[in-house]
Amino acid sequence: MSALDWNREGLIWPHRNASQFIEAGGARWHVQRMGAGKPLLLLHGTGASVHSWRDLMPLLAHTNEVIAIDLPRHAFTTGHNAYAMGLGPMAREIAGLLQTMEVTPAAIIGHSAGAAVALQLALDHGYGGPIIGLASALRPFPGPFAQIFPAVAKALFINPLVPRIFSGTVDLTGGAGRFLWRSTHSRIDAEGLACYRTLLKHPGHAGGALAMMANWDLPGLRERMGEAPNPMLLVHGGNDPAIPPAWAREAQGWLVNARLEVLPGLGHLAHEEAPEKAAALIAAFLAQHG
């Protein structure tokens, strides 16, 4: 399935003038860069894109160079094999991109599944700096769901009709706004909602998100989490239905050097609802950990 068209769907993307396309590892990556100073790498979650950093990114760019990427088979990044969408392979692809760009991040900020990718970069590719996980998706599904959920996602993914059916029914089920509220309990601005609606209605992007879920291995990451010495800040919305705060507290206990901050009343997209709060916590954490 094709990716979104930068000259059609991309016309509404925030910070379009900060975008560039980089060839690395046989793929074409969509990257946004702004600011100057030590580089911060931003990794979005499953089904999102660089647009999710639209308000937080400029705040961080006051003191740092900020680099946000569309993950493999998401939004405007193209050329990745659908069956190389697991946690380990995705971290390897990103490490290759960073090598091509000649960038060594001073810190990595990951939202949801992006936080798991950051930890995988630490475990497999020698990244030793601070990690900030926003609504971190680190805890495997409880009990047999850990095996059942990826199997179901994979079964859906191998049916080429499923992404088209999903994207075609977004408006029939109440639209992107209702879908986001049910799944995140976050209320975001019209600009962000327009981007999510564009993504949710595109079969290629939906297929990329399904491929990512089908190949994800959180139980494997769980087994190795304690090996990562990186200082880590977990920032979590107190009203997050996708990853309950209790799961975040549990994941904190598996990490050797982690602190948890809960933001009351915010949902899974807390950094989009309250970017100033997220930026302040990130700045304080980075000041403490260099």
Secondary structure as GFF3:
##gff-version 3
##sequence-region A 1 290
A	DSSP	three_ten_helix	9	12	.	.	.	ID=ss1
A	DSSP	three_ten_helix	16	18	.	.	.	ID=ss2
A	DSSP	beta_strand	19	24	.	.	.	ID=ss3
A	DSSP	beta_strand	27	34	.	.	.	ID=ss4
A	DSSP	beta_strand	39	43	.	.	.	ID=ss5
A	DSSP	three_ten_helix	50	53	.	.	.	ID=ss6
A	DSSP	alpha_helix	56	60	.	.	.	ID=ss7
A	DSSP	beta_strand	65	69	.	.	.	ID=ss8
A	DSSP	three_ten_helix	82	84	.	.	.	ID=ss9
A	DSSP	alpha_helix	87	101	.	.	.	ID=ss10
A	DSSP	beta_strand	107	111	.	.	.	ID=ss11
A	DSSP	alpha_helix	113	125	.	.	.	ID=ss12
A	DSSP	beta_strand	131	134	.	.	.	ID=ss13
A	DSSP	alpha_helix	145	157	.	.	.	ID=ss14
A	DSSP	alpha_helix	161	168	.	.	.	ID=ss15
A	DSSP	alpha_helix	175	184	.	.	.	ID=ss16
A	DSSP	alpha_helix	190	200	.	.	.	ID=ss17
A	DSSP	alpha_helix	203	214	.	.	.	ID=ss18
A	DSSP	alpha_helix	218	224	.	.	.	ID=ss19
A	DSSP	three_ten_helix	225	227	.	.	.	ID=ss20
A	DSSP	beta_strand	232	237	.	.	.	ID=ss21
A	DSSP	alpha_helix	245	254	.	.	.	ID=ss22
A	DSSP	beta_strand	258	263	.	.	.	ID=ss23
A	DSSP	alpha_helix	270	273	.	.	.	ID=ss24
A	DSSP	alpha_helix	275	289	.	.	.	ID=ss25
###
